Amino acid sequence: MGKLDKNLRICGECGIVYTSVSFTKYINQCPICKSKRYEIIIRKSDND
């Protein structure tokens, strides 16, 4: 996934996973329910 996997979030309301960046703007709320509650997903790779 490259750089996008560093910006993964999980919504605190509906539970979907989304990224906080797109190609055109920074996203600061859930695209489905518009909640601003989230938790950052920390992903470990084989190289870490």
N, C-alpha and C positions, 0 to 999 in steps of 0.2 A: 504493500500500500504506500510505502514511502512516507512523505511528509504529512499526509492527511491523517495517518493513524496516531500522530502525536496530539491531535486536536479532537479526539473522540470524547463524547459526553453521553451520559445516560440521563434521560429526563426524570426528575423527581416526582412528577405527577403521573404520566402515562407509561413511563418505562421504556420508550423507544430509544435507540442509539442513533445519534446524529453527530455530525462534525461541526465544529464552531467556525469553520471557514469555507467559503465557496470560491469560485474563480473570480467573483466580482465584489464580494463584500464579506464582512465579519458578521457572524450570526450569534446573537446573544440570547436567543430564546428558542424554545422547542418549535419546530416547524408544524407540528400537528396541533398541540393544545395551547401554544403560545406562553407556556409557563417559563419563568426564568430560574426555577429551581432545577439544579442539575448536579451531578457528580462527575468528576473527570475519571476516565478509564485509563489506568496505567497498564500498558501492554508490555510484557517482557518478550524480547526476541532472543534468538539463539546467540546473537552477537553480544548481548549485554552481560 
